[in-house]
């Protein structure tokens, strides 16, 4: 389950003190305040209207910075397309079936046939992570039938910025995130696929994450994340990236008011963006209305 929930939060995460999604960053010598918005990557842009203070924060910001450049995410060079293909497909010296025992293959085949209409043999060119991503996207389509045509929150905020002649920036590249997603070993990916087949609860998990996000309860989101993520996964998916983002944000914010738009799972916790920025001397305050 731990690797499955980590995948969900990468591709994607009673009210408490952290029950807010939009935060104001000020102090520490900043002339103008900046903001950070926690998103759910599978949530429709329409949810943005439900976030208190977002319209005003967007109006004040001169630049919108996301995790990656969503406006050009689909414009991959031939070299990038080849790189993606190499990340998604099994290497020539290893077969997908060799990663599992006969008993495990039978279990996975039953699960895949029920959810994708194909078995391991038919999907043998794909790495286990590619199959996991395909499964997750299909289940998200079942939960949100309009997802295929809807605009996500992250993309919407960048589109809105471009429409209003605001600068758009990014903290990472698409290549970096793809490498991050497929960085685990084939054995680790195989374990995650096997665990998904055994538990068969991805739909319930994604529904829970979406409901927790829409409740704006970062504490509850953080609890789920920490219960289901290993220390190594946390280091790779959250802590290391947050520390890198903090350095970038400290360079950007003195130049102009910036609205940072990142996954909500990056906000709470000891090495979450809220605490990192506070430890660096900034005032980080939840915007409640």
PABA-179154 format. One record per residue (C-alpha): residue in one letter; x, y, z negated. Coordinates in steps of 0.25 Angstrom, whole numbers, padded with zeros to 4 digits, always signed. Layout:
BEGIN
aXYZ/...
//
This chain:
BEGIN
x+0000+0000+0000/x+0011+0010-0003/x+0017+0010+0011/x+0003+0011+0017/x-0001+0023+0008/x+0012+0030+0011/x+0009+0029+0026/x-0005+0035+0024/x+0002+0047+0017/x+0012+0049+0027/x+0002+0049+0039/x-0006+0056+0031/x-0012+0057+0007/x-0053+0073-0047/x-0044+0085-0042/x-0031+0088-0050/x-0020+0099-0050/x-0015+0094-0037/x-0029+0093-0030/x-0025+0103-0019/x-0020+0101-0005/x-0015+0115-0002/x-0004+0122-0010/x+0002+0136-0010/x+0017+0137-0011/x+0022+0151-0016/x+0033+0157-0025/x+0048+0154-0024/x+0051+0166-0016/x+0040+0163-0005/x+0034+0176+0001/x+0022+0169+0006/x+0015+0156+0000/x+0015+0143+0008/x+0006+0132+0007/x+0006+0116+0008/x-0006+0108+0012/x-0007+0093+0009/x-0015+0086+0020/x-0020+0072+0023/x-0015+0068+0037/x-0027+0060+0040/x-0037+0071+0036/x-0045+0079+0045/x-0041+0094+0047/x-0055+0098+0042/x-0051+0095+0028/x-0042+0107+0029/x-0055+0115+0027/x-0056+0109+0013/x-0043+0113+0008/x-0044+0126-0001/x-0035+0137+0004/x-0030+0131+0016/x-0036+0141+0026/x-0030+0152+0018/x-0016+0145+0016/x-0016+0143+0031/x-0019+0157+0034/x-0007+0162+0026/x+0003+0152+0031/x+0011+0156+0043/x+0016+0142+0046/x+0010+0128+0044/x+0020+0116+0042/x+0016+0102+0043/x+0023+0089+0041/x+0025+0088+0056/x+0021+0096+0068/x+0007+0090+0071/x+0005+0100+0083/x+0016+0092+0090/x+0015+0079+0084/x+0010+0072+0096/x+0020+0078+0105/x+0031+0068+0104/x+0043+0067+0113/x+0047+0054+0120/x+0058+0052+0110/x+0049+0054+0099/x+0039+0044+0105/x+0050+0034+0106/x+0054+0036+0092/x+0039+0034+0087/x+0038+0022+0096/x+0051+0016+0089/x+0045+0019+0075/x+0032+0013+0078/x+0036+0000+0085/x+0043-0012+0080/x+0058-0013+0083/x+0062-0024+0093/x+0070-0032+0083/x+0058-0034+0074/x+0044-0039+0076/x+0032-0035+0068/x+0028-0049+0064/x+0042-0052+0058/x+0038-0042+0047/x+0027-0051+0042/x+0025-0065+0037/x+0014-0073+0044/x+0005-0071+0032/x+0007-0056+0032/x+0005-0056+0047/x-0008-0063+0045/x-0013-0053+0035/x-0008-0041+0043/x-0014-0046+0056/x-0028-0048+0049/x-0027-0033+0044/x-0022-0028+0058/x-0033-0035+0066/x-0044-0030+0056/x-0039-0015+0057/x-0032-0014+0070/x-0037-0026+0079/x-0022-0031+0081/x-0012-0040+0074/x+0003-0039+0071/x+0006-0046+0084/x-0002-0036+0092/x+0005-0024+0085/x+0019-0030+0085/x+0025-0018+0091/x+0022-0009+0080/x+0029-0007+0067/x+0021-0010+0054/x+0020+0005+0052/x+0014+0008+0065/x+0003-0002+0062/x+0001+0004+0049/x+0000+0018+0055/x-0010+0012+0066/x-0018+0006+0055/x-0019+0019+0046/x-0023+0027+0058/x-0034+0017+0062/x-0039+0017+0047/x-0039+0032+0047/x-0047+0032+0059/x-0057+0023+0052/x-0058+0033+0040/x-0058+0045+0049/x-0064+0042+0062/x-0061+0056+0067/x-0047+0055+0064/x-0043+0052+0079/x-0048+0066+0083/x-0047+0074+0070/x-0035+0084+0067/x-0028+0081+0054/x-0025+0091+0044/x-0010+0093+0047/x-0012+0094+0062/x-0024+0104+0059/x-0016+0113+0051/x-0005+0114+0061/x-0015+0116+0072/x-0021+0127+0064/x-0008+0134+0062/x-0005+0134+0077/x-0019+0139+0080/x-0016+0151+0071/x-0002+0153+0076/x+0005+0148+0064/x+0018+0141+0064/x+0018+0126+0063/x+0029+0118+0057/x+0033+0104+0052/x+0040+0098+0040/x+0044+0085+0048/x+0044+0080+0062/x+0035+0069+0068/x+0047+0060+0070/x+0051+0061+0055/x+0037+0057+0050/x+0037+0045+0060/x+0050+0040+0055/x+0045+0042+0041/x+0033+0034+0044/x+0041+0022+0051/x+0053+0023+0042/x+0050+0011+0033/x+0056-0002+0037/x+0048-0012+0045/x+0047-0021+0033/x+0041-0009+0025/x+0031-0007+0036/x+0027-0021+0036/x+0025-0021+0021/x+0016-0009+0023/x+0008-0016+0034/x+0006-0029+0026/x+0002-0021+0014/x-0009-0014+0022/x-0014-0027+0027/x-0015-0033+0013/x-0021-0021+0006/x-0030-0017+0018/x-0034-0004+0011/x-0028+0007+0020/x-0042+0013+0023/x-0046+0014+0009/x-0032+0020+0006/x-0033+0031+0017/x-0047+0034+0012/x-0043+0036-0002/x-0031+0045+0003/x-0040+0054+0011/x-0050+0055+0000/x-0039+0059-0010/x-0034+0069-0001/x-0047+0075+0002/x-0049+0077-0013/x-0037+0085-0013/x-0031+0077-0024/x-0016+0077-0022/x-0014+0070-0036/x-0023+0058-0031/x-0016+0058-0018/x-0002+0058-0025/x-0007+0046-0034/x-0011+0038-0022/x+0002+0041-0015/x+0011+0038-0027/x+0004+0025-0030/x+0005+0020-0016/x+0019+0025-0012/x+0032+0019-0015/x+0044+0027-0021/x+0051+0025-0008/x+0039+0029+0001/x+0037+0042-0008/x+0052+0046-0006/x+0051+0044+0009/x+0037+0049+0012/x+0035+0060+0002/x+0047+0065-0007/x+0058+0066+0004/x+0049+0073+0014/x+0043+0082+0003/x+0057+0086-0001/x+0061+0089+0013/x+0048+0097+0015/x+0051+0105+0003/x+0064+0110+0009/x+0057+0114+0022/x+0046+0121+0015/x+0055+0129+0006/x+0062+0134+0019/x+0048+0137+0026/x+0040+0144+0016/x+0049+0156+0014/x+0048+0159+0029/x+0033+0159+0030/x+0020+0155+0023/x+0018+0140+0027/x+0007+0130+0026/x+0013+0116+0024/x+0004+0105+0028/x+0008+0091+0023/x+0002+0078+0018/x-0004+0079+0005/x+0004+0068-0001/x+0016+0077+0000/x+0011+0087-0010/x+0009+0080-0024/x+0020+0073-0032/x+0033+0076-0038/x+0039+0077-0024/x+0027+0083-0018/x+0027+0096-0011/x+0020+0103-0022/x+0030+0099-0033/x+0042+0101-0024/x+0038+0115-0020/x+0035+0118-0035/x+0049+0113-0039/x+0055+0122-0029/x+0049+0134-0035/x+0037+0136-0027/x+0023+0139-0033/x+0014+0128-0027/x-0001+0130-0030/x-0013+0123-0025/x-0023+0131-0017/x-0037+0127-0023/x-0045+0137-0015/
//
